[in-house]
């Protein structure tokens, strides 16, 4: 029973050892309208993250929402034989009463969540919308670099931790190189 990361989520999971979760992920979205905004100049203040899912975003054709609806139907096709054999007792969420595309889309809108905010400060030419140069420096500033998941022009995959680690390693090399050149 995994419904997202929230305080106490691991306790909830451990209390229900008889549950199976099919987590449907849509990593490579068409939507590019999300944002990460600083709340203040204090680096300890959590930023405001707004993914702008589905209709809030810029996927006017609704391809992202439809892909998740199709994924739920696909998972249901995989579990149907298990239900028929009694290996799965019931579908809890979205539940057997939720069948139409419209009802499934409403379920997705109401329950979708994410935690891989990325691509809000992409590396690239400023004229092309890039925020950072190849040395992770913010265009038009001095001594300000960004080194996190926001540097990607497009999300690199489902689980971005390894890609973020690689960005950190590359940035460390660049920063150390620049420091050595400045000291020379």
TORKOL-4160 file (C-alpha; in steps of 0.2 Angstrom, whole numbers, padded with zeros to 4 digits, m for minus):
184
<pt num="1" X="0000" Y="0000" Z="0000"/>
<pt num="2" X="0011" Y="0014" Z="m0006"/>
<pt num="3" X="0002" Y="0030" Z="m0010"/>
<pt num="4" X="0017" Y="0042" Z="m0010"/>
<pt num="5" X="0030" Y="0049" Z="0002"/>
<pt num="6" X="0022" Y="0057" Z="0017"/>
<pt num="7" X="0027" Y="0057" Z="0036"/>
<pt num="8" X="0024" Y="0039" Z="0042"/>
<pt num="9" X="0023" Y="0031" Z="0025"/>
<pt num="10" X="0035" Y="0017" Z="0029"/>
<pt num="11" X="0025" Y="0013" Z="0045"/>
<pt num="12" X="0009" Y="0012" Z="0034"/>
<pt num="13" X="0018" Y="0000" Z="0022"/>
<pt num="14" X="0025" Y="m0011" Z="0036"/>
<pt num="15" X="0007" Y="m0013" Z="0043"/>
<pt num="16" X="0000" Y="m0021" Z="0028"/>
<pt num="17" X="0012" Y="m0035" Z="0022"/>
<pt num="18" X="m0003" Y="m0043" Z="0012"/>
<pt num="19" X="m0004" Y="m0029" Z="m0001"/>
<pt num="20" X="0004" Y="m0027" Z="m0018"/>
<pt num="21" X="0007" Y="m0010" Z="m0026"/>
<pt num="22" X="0008" Y="m0007" Z="m0044"/>
<pt num="23" X="0016" Y="0010" Z="m0045"/>
<pt num="24" X="0013" Y="0018" Z="m0062"/>
<pt num="25" X="0026" Y="0031" Z="m0067"/>
<pt num="26" X="0026" Y="0043" Z="m0081"/>
<pt num="27" X="0044" Y="0050" Z="m0081"/>
<pt num="28" X="0046" Y="0057" Z="m0098"/>
<pt num="29" X="0031" Y="0069" Z="m0098"/>
<pt num="30" X="0026" Y="0081" Z="m0112"/>
<pt num="31" X="0022" Y="0094" Z="m0099"/>
<pt num="32" X="0036" Y="0107" Z="m0097"/>
<pt num="33" X="0026" Y="0120" Z="m0087"/>
<pt num="34" X="0031" Y="0115" Z="m0069"/>
<pt num="35" X="0042" Y="0127" Z="m0059"/>
<pt num="36" X="0053" Y="0128" Z="m0044"/>
<pt num="37" X="0053" Y="0145" Z="m0035"/>
<pt num="38" X="0064" Y="0151" Z="m0021"/>
<pt num="39" X="0053" Y="0157" Z="m0006"/>
<pt num="40" X="0067" Y="0168" Z="0000"/>
<pt num="41" X="0086" Y="0172" Z="0000"/>
<pt num="42" X="0088" Y="0160" Z="0014"/>
<pt num="43" X="0095" Y="0143" Z="0007"/>
<pt num="44" X="0086" Y="0134" Z="0022"/>
<pt num="45" X="0069" Y="0139" Z="0016"/>
<pt num="46" X="0061" Y="0125" Z="0006"/>
<pt num="47" X="0057" Y="0130" Z="m0012"/>
<pt num="48" X="0040" Y="0131" Z="m0019"/>
<pt num="49" X="0038" Y="0116" Z="m0031"/>
<pt num="50" X="0023" Y="0116" Z="m0043"/>
<pt num="51" X="0023" Y="0102" Z="m0055"/>
<pt num="52" X="0008" Y="0109" Z="m0064"/>
<pt num="53" X="0001" Y="0092" Z="m0068"/>
<pt num="54" X="m0011" Y="0088" Z="m0083"/>
<pt num="55" X="m0023" Y="0102" Z="m0087"/>
<pt num="56" X="m0013" Y="0115" Z="m0076"/>
<pt num="57" X="0002" Y="0112" Z="m0087"/>
<pt num="58" X="0006" Y="0114" Z="m0106"/>
<pt num="59" X="0001" Y="0097" Z="m0112"/>
<pt num="60" X="m0015" Y="0103" Z="m0120"/>
<pt num="61" X="m0018" Y="0087" Z="m0130"/>
<pt num="62" X="m0018" Y="0077" Z="m0113"/>
<pt num="63" X="m0006" Y="0064" Z="m0118"/>
<pt num="64" X="0002" Y="0063" Z="m0101"/>
<pt num="65" X="m0015" Y="0060" Z="m0092"/>
<pt num="66" X="m0020" Y="0047" Z="m0106"/>
<pt num="67" X="m0004" Y="0038" Z="m0104"/>
<pt num="68" X="m0007" Y="0035" Z="m0086"/>
<pt num="69" X="m0025" Y="0030" Z="m0089"/>
<pt num="70" X="m0018" Y="0017" Z="m0102"/>
<pt num="71" X="m0005" Y="0011" Z="m0089"/>
<pt num="72" X="m0018" Y="0008" Z="m0076"/>
<pt num="73" X="m0028" Y="m0002" Z="m0089"/>
<pt num="74" X="m0012" Y="m0012" Z="m0094"/>
<pt num="75" X="m0008" Y="m0016" Z="m0075"/>
<pt num="76" X="m0026" Y="m0022" Z="m0074"/>
<pt num="77" X="m0023" Y="m0034" Z="m0089"/>
<pt num="78" X="m0008" Y="m0041" Z="m0079"/>
<pt num="79" X="m0018" Y="m0043" Z="m0063"/>
<pt num="80" X="m0034" Y="m0050" Z="m0071"/>
<pt num="81" X="m0027" Y="m0068" Z="m0072"/>
<pt num="82" X="m0021" Y="m0067" Z="m0054"/>
<pt num="83" X="m0038" Y="m0061" Z="m0048"/>
<pt num="84" X="m0046" Y="m0075" Z="m0058"/>
<pt num="85" X="m0035" Y="m0088" Z="m0049"/>
<pt num="86" X="m0038" Y="m0080" Z="m0032"/>
<pt num="87" X="m0020" Y="m0075" Z="m0030"/>
<pt num="88" X="m0026" Y="m0057" Z="m0028"/>
<pt num="89" X="m0041" Y="m0054" Z="m0017"/>
<pt num="90" X="m0046" Y="m0037" Z="m0024"/>
<pt num="91" X="m0041" Y="m0021" Z="m0032"/>
<pt num="92" X="m0041" Y="m0008" Z="m0018"/>
<pt num="93" X="m0037" Y="0008" Z="m0028"/>
<pt num="94" X="m0043" Y="0014" Z="m0039"/>
<pt num="95" X="m0056" Y="0000" Z="m0036"/>
<pt num="96" X="m0066" Y="m0010" Z="m0048"/>
<pt num="97" X="m0080" Y="0003" Z="m0049"/>
<pt num="98" X="m0068" Y="0015" Z="m0058"/>
<pt num="99" X="m0069" Y="0009" Z="m0076"/>
<pt num="100" X="m0072" Y="0023" Z="m0088"/>
<pt num="101" X="m0058" Y="0033" Z="m0095"/>
<pt num="102" X="m0066" Y="0049" Z="m0087"/>
<pt num="103" X="m0067" Y="0040" Z="m0070"/>
<pt num="104" X="m0049" Y="0034" Z="m0072"/>
<pt num="105" X="m0043" Y="0051" Z="m0077"/>
<pt num="106" X="m0052" Y="0059" Z="m0062"/>
<pt num="107" X="m0043" Y="0046" Z="m0051"/>
<pt num="108" X="m0026" Y="0050" Z="m0058"/>
<pt num="109" X="m0029" Y="0069" Z="m0056"/>
<pt num="110" X="m0034" Y="0067" Z="m0038"/>
<pt num="111" X="m0020" Y="0055" Z="m0033"/>
<pt num="112" X="m0005" Y="0059" Z="m0044"/>
<pt num="113" X="0011" Y="0064" Z="m0035"/>
<pt num="114" X="0029" Y="0067" Z="m0039"/>
<pt num="115" X="0046" Y="0070" Z="m0031"/>
<pt num="116" X="0058" Y="0071" Z="m0045"/>
<pt num="117" X="0057" Y="0090" Z="m0049"/>
<pt num="118" X="0070" Y="0093" Z="m0062"/>
<pt num="119" X="0074" Y="0103" Z="m0078"/>
<pt num="120" X="0070" Y="0121" Z="m0071"/>
<pt num="121" X="0088" Y="0127" Z="m0073"/>
<pt num="122" X="0094" Y="0118" Z="m0089"/>
<pt num="123" X="0111" Y="0118" Z="m0095"/>
<pt num="124" X="0112" Y="0126" Z="m0112"/>
<pt num="125" X="0114" Y="0142" Z="m0122"/>
<pt num="126" X="0105" Y="0157" Z="m0114"/>
<pt num="127" X="0097" Y="0161" Z="m0131"/>
<pt num="128" X="0089" Y="0144" Z="m0132"/>
<pt num="129" X="0082" Y="0145" Z="m0114"/>
<pt num="130" X="0097" Y="0138" Z="m0105"/>
<pt num="131" X="0099" Y="0145" Z="m0087"/>
<pt num="132" X="0117" Y="0137" Z="m0085"/>
<pt num="133" X="0133" Y="0136" Z="m0095"/>
<pt num="134" X="0142" Y="0120" Z="m0096"/>
<pt num="135" X="0152" Y="0124" Z="m0080"/>
<pt num="136" X="0135" Y="0125" Z="m0070"/>
<pt num="137" X="0137" Y="0144" Z="m0069"/>
<pt num="138" X="0121" Y="0154" Z="m0070"/>
<pt num="139" X="0121" Y="0165" Z="m0086"/>
<pt num="140" X="0124" Y="0183" Z="m0083"/>
<pt num="141" X="0130" Y="0181" Z="m0065"/>
<pt num="142" X="0147" Y="0178" Z="m0056"/>
<pt num="143" X="0151" Y="0165" Z="m0043"/>
<pt num="144" X="0134" Y="0157" Z="m0044"/>
<pt num="145" X="0132" Y="0139" Z="m0049"/>
<pt num="146" X="0117" Y="0127" Z="m0048"/>
<pt num="147" X="0121" Y="0108" Z="m0046"/>
<pt num="148" X="0105" Y="0097" Z="m0044"/>
<pt num="149" X="0092" Y="0089" Z="m0054"/>
<pt num="150" X="0087" Y="0106" Z="m0061"/>
<pt num="151" X="0102" Y="0106" Z="m0073"/>
<pt num="152" X="0095" Y="0093" Z="m0085"/>
<pt num="153" X="0086" Y="0100" Z="m0101"/>
<pt num="154" X="0075" Y="0084" Z="m0100"/>
<pt num="155" X="0072" Y="0072" Z="m0086"/>
<pt num="156" X="0085" Y="0058" Z="m0088"/>
<pt num="157" X="0074" Y="0044" Z="m0082"/>
<pt num="158" X="0063" Y="0036" Z="m0069"/>
<pt num="159" X="0075" Y="0036" Z="m0055"/>
<pt num="160" X="0086" Y="0051" Z="m0057"/>
<pt num="161" X="0097" Y="0049" Z="m0041"/>
<pt num="162" X="0112" Y="0041" Z="m0051"/>
<pt num="163" X="0111" Y="0055" Z="m0064"/>
<pt num="164" X="0111" Y="0068" Z="m0050"/>
<pt num="165" X="0126" Y="0060" Z="m0042"/>
<pt num="166" X="0135" Y="0060" Z="m0059"/>
<pt num="167" X="0131" Y="0079" Z="m0061"/>
<pt num="168" X="0138" Y="0082" Z="m0043"/>
<pt num="169" X="0154" Y="0073" Z="m0048"/>
<pt num="170" X="0156" Y="0083" Z="m0064"/>
<pt num="171" X="0152" Y="0099" Z="m0055"/>
<pt num="172" X="0165" Y="0095" Z="m0042"/>
<pt num="173" X="0178" Y="0092" Z="m0056"/>
<pt num="174" X="0173" Y="0109" Z="m0064"/>
<pt num="175" X="0174" Y="0119" Z="m0048"/>
<pt num="176" X="0191" Y="0111" Z="m0043"/>
<pt num="177" X="0198" Y="0115" Z="m0060"/>
<pt num="178" X="0192" Y="0133" Z="m0060"/>
<pt num="179" X="0199" Y="0135" Z="m0042"/>
<pt num="180" X="0216" Y="0128" Z="m0048"/>
<pt num="181" X="0216" Y="0140" Z="m0063"/>
<pt num="182" X="0211" Y="0155" Z="m0052"/>
<pt num="183" X="0225" Y="0151" Z="m0040"/>
<pt num="184" X="0238" Y="0149" Z="m0053"/>
